[in-house]
């Protein structure tokens, strides 16, 4: 794998993990403002997307990146709705959509893994 791509992928994974774990601090360091409330939730979704992007680029397997993103965002959005009462009109349709996509992608991944 290209060394620059590997470094970039690892950088995106680390940034994604930081956004998921401590979005307020990342916002403060990058933007000069802490990310709180709904901004922290959106930052965590962005962090999950960066993790999926990093996985796709680092392993050169876009299916694994999309599968990782879809599974993680399904659980995180459901968690927001169930544990925090953050329920906009599209939250549950988004959870269902990502759950279905996760199942479809997992089926493809599993089929590729068996070959």
Secondary structure, DSSP 8 states (H G I E B T S, - for coil): --HHHHHHHHHHHHHHHHHHH-HHHHHHHHHSS---THHHHHHHHHHHHHHHHHHHHHTT-HHHHHHHHHHHHHHHHHHHHHHH----TTHHHHHHHHHHHHHHHHHHHHHHHH-
